[in-house]
Amino acid sequence: MPLKYRKKDKLKSKKLIEQLFNEGKAVTAYPLRLIYLKTEFEDDSILKTSVSVSKRLHKTAVARNKIKRLLRESYRLNKPLYFNNSSRSYAFMILYLSKDGTTFDKLNNSMKLLFQKFTDKTSE
């Protein structure tokens, strides 16, 4: 799996996002929460991912966008380490829960922990 976050890897379907929140399961590694749903995609993608930062916790768009950029970059770098041999396809929503700002290093460590919890939970 390459170190890319292409357009076909982005979760954009409103119907699928709604289904994800209604039927999906969650794993939390503070300050991140991963909501996931096992599903099949028409474009034979393995993972489709979206990130979200609460408007209630981060009032300015600048702060929200910075955290979303950091989340996407951390996801892009860690995706091949955890999902390279995955044959199942999932839809992911990664939520940032903290009220405080963050750095890339903290976020990257949280992302690794989150993916480790996810692989442990789904391998059962």
C-alpha positions in Angstrom: 0.0 0.0 0.0 1.7 3.3 -1.1 2.2 6.3 1.1 -0.6 8.2 -0.7 -4.0 9.6 0.3 -5.7 9.6 -3.1 -9.2 10.8 -4.0 -10.5 7.2 -4.2 -9.4 6.7 -0.6 -11.5 9.6 0.8 -14.8 8.9 2.3 -17.3 11.3 0.9 -20.6 9.4 0.5 -23.3 10.9 2.8 -25.2 7.7 2.8 -22.1 5.7 3.9 -21.1 8.3 6.6 -24.6 8.1 8.0 -24.5 4.3 8.0 -21.0 4.5 9.7 -22.4 6.6 12.6 -25.5 4.4 13.0 -23.9 0.9 12.7 -20.2 1.4 13.1 -18.0 0.4 16.0 -15.5 2.7 17.8 -12.0 2.5 19.2 -10.6 5.4 21.2 -7.0 6.4 22.0 -7.4 9.9 23.4 -7.5 12.5 21.7 -8.6 10.4 18.8 -11.6 8.2 18.1 -11.9 5.8 15.2 -15.3 4.8 14.0 -15.2 1.9 11.6 -17.5 -0.2 9.5 -16.7 -3.3 7.5 -18.1 -2.7 4.0 -17.5 -3.3 0.3 -16.7 -0.5 -2.3 -17.4 -0.4 -6.0 -14.0 1.0 -6.8 -12.2 -1.9 -5.1 -10.6 0.3 -2.4 -9.6 -1.3 0.8 -9.9 1.7 3.0 -12.0 4.9 2.7 -11.3 7.5 5.4 -12.5 10.9 6.5 -11.4 13.1 9.4 -13.4 15.5 11.5 -12.8 18.1 14.1 -15.6 19.6 16.2 -16.7 23.1 15.5 -17.9 23.3 19.1 -14.4 22.7 20.5 -12.3 24.6 18.0 -14.1 27.8 17.0 -11.8 29.1 14.2 -11.6 27.4 10.9 -7.8 27.9 10.9 -7.5 25.7 14.0 -9.8 23.0 12.7 -8.1 22.9 9.3 -4.6 22.6 10.8 -5.7 19.7 13.0 -7.3 18.0 10.0 -4.2 18.4 7.9 -2.1 16.9 10.7 -4.6 14.0 11.0 -4.5 13.3 7.3 -0.7 13.3 7.2 -0.4 11.0 10.2 -3.0 8.7 8.7 -1.1 8.7 5.4 2.2 7.8 7.0 0.8 5.1 9.3 -1.6 3.4 6.9 0.9 1.1 5.2 2.3 -0.1 8.5 -1.0 -1.4 9.7 -3.2 -2.1 6.7 -0.7 -3.4 4.1 -1.8 -7.0 4.2 -5.5 -6.3 4.9 -7.9 -8.1 2.7 -11.1 -6.7 4.3 -12.4 -3.3 3.4 -13.4 -0.7 5.9 -14.9 2.8 6.1 -13.1 5.0 8.7 -14.0 8.2 10.4 -11.3 9.7 12.6 -12.5 12.2 15.1 -10.4 14.6 17.1 -11.8 14.9 20.7 -9.5 17.2 22.6 -10.2 20.9 23.2 -6.5 21.7 23.1 -4.3 22.2 20.1 -1.8 19.5 19.2 1.6 18.8 17.6 2.3 16.3 14.8 4.4 14.1 17.1 1.6 13.8 19.7 -0.9 13.1 17.0 1.3 10.6 15.3 1.8 8.6 18.5 -1.9 8.7 19.2 -2.6 7.5 15.6 -0.3 4.5 16.0 -1.9 3.6 19.3 -5.4 3.9 17.7 -4.5 1.7 14.8 -2.9 -0.9 17.2 -6.1 -1.0 19.2 -8.1 -1.3 16.0 -6.0 -4.3 14.7 -6.3 -5.9 18.1 -10.0 -5.5 18.2 -10.7 -6.7 14.7 -8.3 -9.7 14.8 -10.4 -11.2 17.7 
